[in-house]
Amino acid sequence: MNKKTRFGIIAIALVGLAGLGYYAYTANRAPAAEPVTPPGGAGKPAGGGAPASFPTAVEVARVAASDFADDVTAVGTLKSNESVVLRPETAGRVASIGFKDGAVVAKGTVLVVFDAAIQDAELLQARANLALAKSSYERNVELVGKKFLSQQALDASAATLKVQEAAVQLAEAKAAKMRIKAPFTGMVGLRNVSVGDYLKDGQDLINIEDVATLRVDFKLPENYLGRISKGQVVEVQTDALPSERFKAVLDAIDPLVDQNGRSISARARLDNAKGKLRPGMFVRVRLLFGERKAVLMVPEQSIVPGGQPAVFKVVDGKANLVKVKLGVRRMAQVEVVAGLAAGDVVVTAGQLKLREGAAVRPVGEGTPPAAAQAVAAGTAAGK
């Protein structure tokens, strides 16, 4: 192929490409054909589709005004007013046991006696030595008065007397260690020893619990620090006795705030004279600060996620974004301090599809939410 033929082919190809480009350009700029309006369907697109301004279906709820119990709840644990595990200070063999499992014993009751034959013998020996030292000292006093004995000899006999007195006290203390007594009035636990067992010093013997009064230990968020004080009434409830509520009194507040959980440790005291509750039980604690009337509550799901709290309020079939100020949360409900009024309709589901002024079709509009009613019912029950 010669040079002129090759250039001719290239020129034809370029002209063809230019023609295709011009056709594509003009085709794209051509006006679209008007839609065909079916008979009897003027103003509606073909195919029966919805118009572009069709309202968005959303779930709604009315803002409820109800009486509100201003309180705080927490979980806690019951503990004995006094609790101790008795352990022997010296090794020995159990000679007798003076209690029954689970019995209430008075302070000073002898619970366990160890074999104290050696300690009793040492005590008798110490007392005999004391009697001898005492008689020797008294005789030396008479001799010194008659100038038959020096003062130095009298001082030596006085020192010997004091040594023997201390020896008796030491022997009595050793003998007393062989008798384990109740340090306070309380209920003993289940023993794991029997008569004849040999126990080492420090070995667990028996636990004793003062359950006439119980301690209720619980924690609260640090933002309640300024609202709690010693002497406040605390309501206690347990799953073991679901129909009963017990009253306790806030007794102490830990001055140190837990830096890990940012919580306050508190302790209340509960009268358990009837013995219905036991240490170690799980309880629910409720502190009542007061009661407020006509508190506005909305479902938590109505709050639009983002920065400042806001809700979509439905007005004349349109969604209006309203900024609100929130208060406490309770039972999937949140208090609205400012921004709404009782009876306003707010969107509870479907907010992500909405924008300011969007047309909406409410679904589920009606009575106040059941959770808000439950809050009011719970307040009435707590009175």
C-alpha positions in Angstrom: 0.0 0.0 0.0 1.5 3.3 -1.1 1.7 6.4 1.1 -1.3 8.3 -0.6 -3.7 5.3 0.0 -2.8 5.1 3.7 -3.5 8.8 4.2 -6.8 8.4 2.5 -7.9 5.7 4.8 -7.0 7.7 7.8 -8.9 10.7 6.6 -12.1 8.7 5.9 -11.9 7.2 9.5 -11.5 10.7 11.1 -14.5 12.0 9.1 -16.6 9.0 10.3 -15.7 9.5 13.9 -16.6 13.2 13.7 -20.0 12.3 12.2 -20.8 9.8 15.0 -19.8 12.4 17.6 -22.2 15.0 16.1 -25.0 12.5 16.0 -24.6 11.6 19.6 -24.5 15.2 20.6 -27.7 16.2 18.8 -29.5 13.1 20.0 -28.8 13.9 23.6 -30.1 17.5 23.2 -33.3 16.4 21.6 -36.4 17.3 23.8 -38.1 14.3 25.6 -41.5 13.2 24.4 -44.4 14.3 26.4 -45.9 11.6 28.6 -49.0 10.0 27.3 -52.0 10.8 29.5 -54.4 7.9 29.6 -58.2 8.5 29.2 -59.9 9.6 32.3 -56.6 10.0 34.2 -55.8 13.6 33.6 -53.0 14.9 35.9 -51.8 11.4 36.7 -48.7 9.7 35.3 -49.1 6.7 33.1 -48.9 3.4 35.0 -50.9 4.7 38.1 -47.7 5.7 40.1 -47.9 8.0 43.1 -47.4 11.8 42.6 -44.0 13.3 43.6 -45.5 15.1 46.6 -47.0 11.9 48.2 -46.6 12.3 52.1 -44.3 10.0 54.0 -45.9 7.6 56.4 -44.5 8.0 60.0 -45.4 6.6 63.4 -46.4 9.3 65.9 -47.4 9.8 69.5 -48.9 12.6 71.5 -46.9 14.4 74.2 -48.3 13.2 77.5 -48.6 15.2 80.8 -48.5 13.1 83.9 -47.5 13.2 87.5 -43.9 12.2 87.9 -42.1 10.7 90.8 -38.7 12.4 91.1 -36.6 9.5 92.3 -33.6 7.3 91.4 -33.3 3.6 91.4 -30.2 1.4 91.9 -29.2 -2.2 92.7 -27.7 -3.1 96.0 -26.6 -5.9 98.2 -27.6 -6.7 101.8 -24.9 -7.1 104.3 -24.9 -8.0 108.0 -24.7 -5.2 110.5 -21.8 -7.2 112.1 -20.2 -10.2 110.5 -17.2 -12.3 111.6 -15.7 -15.7 111.0 -14.4 -17.1 114.3 -10.9 -18.6 114.3 -8.8 -20.1 117.1 -5.7 -18.2 118.1 -3.9 -21.4 119.2 -4.0 -24.9 117.9 -5.9 -27.5 119.8 -8.4 -30.3 119.9 -12.2 -29.6 120.1 -13.5 -30.7 123.4 -17.1 -29.5 123.2 -19.5 -27.5 121.0 -22.1 -25.2 122.7 -24.4 -24.2 119.8 -26.7 -25.5 117.1 -26.4 -24.7 113.5 -28.3 -21.5 112.6 -29.2 -20.7 116.2 -29.3 -17.2 117.7 -26.7 -16.8 120.4 -26.2 -14.0 122.9 -23.0 -12.1 123.3 -20.5 -13.9 125.5 -21.9 -17.4 124.9 -19.3 -20.1 124.8 -19.5 -21.6 121.4 -16.5 -24.0 121.2 -14.2 -25.3 124.0 -10.8 -26.8 123.2 -8.9 -29.3 125.3 -7.1 -27.1 127.8 -5.4 -29.6 130.2 -2.0 -28.1 129.6 -3.1 -24.5 130.0 -5.1 -25.3 133.1 -2.0 -27.0 134.7 0.1 -23.9 133.8 -2.4 -21.7 135.5 -2.4 -23.8 138.7 1.4 -23.6 138.7 1.4 -19.9 138.2 -1.0 -19.3 141.0 1.0 -21.5 143.4 4.2 -19.5 142.6 2.2 -16.3 143.2 1.0 -17.4 146.6 4.6 -18.3 147.6 5.9 -15.0 146.3 3.2 -13.1 148.2 3.9 -14.8 151.5 7.6 -14.2 151.1 7.1 -10.5 150.4 4.9 -10.1 153.5 7.4 -11.9 155.7 10.2 -9.7 154.4 8.2 -6.6 155.2 8.0 -7.6 158.8 11.8 -8.4 158.9 12.6 -5.0 157.4 10.5 -3.4 160.1 12.5 -5.1 162.8 15.8 -4.2 161.1 16.6 -7.9 160.4 16.6 -7.5 156.6 17.9 -4.9 154.2 15.7 -2.8 152.0 17.4 -4.3 148.9 16.2 -7.7 149.8 12.7 -6.4 150.3 12.8 -4.7 146.8 13.9 -8.0 145.3 11.0 -9.9 146.9 8.6 -7.2 145.6 9.8 -7.6 142.1 9.5 -11.4 142.4 5.9 -10.9 143.5 5.1 -8.7 140.4 6.7 -11.3 138.1 4.5 -14.0 139.5 1.4 -11.8 139.2 2.2 -11.3 135.5 2.7 -15.1 135.1 -0.8 -15.8 136.5 -2.3 -13.2 134.1 -0.4 -14.9 131.2 -1.6 -18.4 132.2 -5.2 -17.1 132.5 -5.0 -15.5 129.0 -3.7 -18.8 127.5 -6.5 -20.7 129.2 -9.1 -18.2 128.0 -8.0 -18.7 124.4 -9.2 -22.3 124.6 -12.8 -21.1 124.9 -14.3 -19.4 121.8 -17.1 -16.9 122.8 -19.6 -15.0 120.7 -18.4 -11.4 120.3 -21.9 -10.1 119.8 -25.5 -11.3 119.7 -26.2 -12.9 116.3 -27.0 -15.9 114.3 -24.3 -18.6 113.9 -23.8 -20.3 110.5 -23.3 -24.0 109.7 -20.3 -25.6 111.4 -17.8 -27.8 109.7 -16.1 -29.1 112.8 -16.9 -31.8 115.3 -15.8 -32.8 118.7 -12.4 -34.4 118.5 -11.2 -32.4 115.5 -7.7 -30.9 115.7 -7.6 -27.4 114.4 -4.7 -25.3 113.6 -4.4 -21.7 114.7 -6.2 -19.4 112.2 -8.4 -22.1 110.8 -12.1 -21.2 110.0 -14.3 -22.3 112.8 -17.8 -20.8 112.5 -19.3 -17.5 111.2 -21.7 -15.4 113.2 -23.9 -12.7 111.7 -25.9 -9.9 113.3 -29.0 -9.9 111.1 -31.3 -7.9 113.3 -30.1 -4.8 111.4 -28.9 -5.0 107.8 -26.7 -2.7 105.8 -27.8 -1.9 102.2 -24.8 -1.0 100.0 -25.5 0.5 96.6 -24.0 3.0 94.1 -25.5 6.1 92.4 -24.2 8.2 89.5 -22.1 11.2 90.6 -24.6 13.7 89.4 -26.8 12.8 92.4 -24.2 13.8 94.9 -25.9 17.1 95.7 -29.3 15.5 96.1 -28.6 12.8 98.7 -28.0 13.3 102.4 -27.8 11.3 105.5 -31.3 10.4 107.0 -33.2 10.1 103.7 -35.7 7.3 103.4 -34.7 4.5 101.1 -37.2 1.9 99.7 -35.9 -1.6 99.3 -37.4 -4.4 97.3 -36.2 -7.9 96.6 -37.2 -10.6 94.1 -37.5 -13.1 97.0 -40.4 -11.1 98.4 -41.8 -9.2 95.4 -45.0 -8.1 97.1 -43.2 -6.4 100.1 -41.4 -3.1 100.3 -39.0 -2.4 103.2 -37.9 1.0 104.5 -34.3 1.8 105.2 -32.5 5.0 106.2 -29.5 6.4 104.4 -26.7 6.1 107.0 -23.5 7.1 105.2 -22.1 8.3 101.9 -18.5 7.5 100.9 -16.6 10.8 100.5 -14.6 9.3 97.6 -16.1 9.1 94.1 -15.2 6.1 92.1 -13.0 7.5 89.3 -13.6 4.4 87.1 -17.4 4.4 87.1 -17.9 8.0 88.3 -20.3 6.7 91.0 -21.0 7.3 94.6 -21.0 4.5 97.2 -23.8 4.8 99.8 -25.0 2.7 102.7 -28.4 2.5 104.3 -29.6 0.7 107.4 -32.6 -1.5 107.5 -34.5 -2.9 110.5 -34.7 -6.7 110.1 -36.2 -7.6 113.4 -38.6 -10.1 111.8 -35.7 -11.8 110.0 -37.3 -11.9 106.6 -34.2 -10.7 104.8 -30.7 -12.3 104.8 -27.2 -11.0 104.1 -26.0 -11.4 100.5 -29.5 -10.9 98.9 -29.8 -8.8 95.8 -32.1 -5.8 96.2 -33.5 -2.9 94.3 -33.1 0.5 96.0 -35.3 3.6 95.3 -34.7 7.0 96.7 -37.6 9.4 96.4 -36.7 13.1 96.2 -40.3 14.4 95.6 -43.1 14.4 93.1 -43.8 16.8 90.2 -47.1 17.5 88.5 -47.9 17.6 84.8 -44.5 16.5 83.6 -44.3 16.3 79.8 -43.0 12.9 78.6 -42.2 11.6 75.1 -40.9 8.2 73.9 -37.1 8.1 73.7 -37.2 7.0 70.1 -38.8 10.3 69.1 -35.5 12.2 69.8 -33.7 12.8 66.5 -30.1 11.5 66.8 -27.4 14.1 66.4 -26.1 17.1 68.3 -28.6 19.2 70.1 -31.8 17.2 71.1 -34.7 17.8 68.7 -37.9 16.1 67.6 -40.1 16.3 64.5 -43.5 17.8 65.5 -46.4 17.3 63.1 -48.3 20.5 62.3 -50.9 20.6 59.6 -49.6 17.4 58.0 -46.0 18.7 57.9 -43.0 17.8 59.9 -41.4 20.7 61.8 -38.0 20.1 63.4 -38.2 21.5 67.0 -35.2 21.8 69.4 -36.0 20.6 72.9 -34.5 20.5 76.3 -34.6 17.1 78.0 -34.8 16.1 81.6 -34.8 12.7 83.3 -35.3 9.4 81.5 -37.6 6.7 82.8 -39.1 3.5 81.4 -38.2 4.3 77.7 -39.7 7.8 78.2 -37.8 11.1 78.5 -38.9 14.4 80.1 -39.2 17.4 77.8 -38.4 20.5 79.9 -38.8 23.0 77.0 -39.9 23.0 73.3 -43.1 21.1 73.4 -46.6 21.4 74.9 -49.1 18.7 76.1 -51.0 17.3 73.2 -48.4 18.0 70.5 -47.9 15.2 68.1 -44.3 14.0 67.6 -42.8 11.5 65.1 -41.5 8.3 66.9 -40.4 6.3 63.8 -39.3 7.4 60.4 -37.4 10.5 61.3 -34.4 9.6 59.1 -36.6 10.0 56.0 -37.8 13.4 56.9 -36.6 17.0 56.4 -38.0 20.3 57.6 -41.4 21.0 56.1 -41.8 17.5 54.6 -45.4 16.2 54.2 -46.2 13.3 56.5 -49.0 10.9 57.0 -49.3 10.1 60.7 -49.8 6.4 61.7 -50.7 5.3 65.2 -51.7 8.7 66.5 -53.8 8.5 69.6 -53.6 8.2 73.4 -50.5 8.9 75.4 -47.9 6.1 75.3 -48.4 3.2 77.6 -45.0 3.7 79.2 -46.0 7.2 80.3 -49.1 5.8 81.8 -46.9 3.2 83.6 -44.8 6.0 85.0 -47.9 7.7 86.4 -49.2 4.4 87.8 -45.9 3.6 89.4 -45.9 7.0 91.1 -49.4 6.4 92.5 -48.4 3.0 93.7 -45.3 4.4 95.5 -47.4 6.8 97.6 
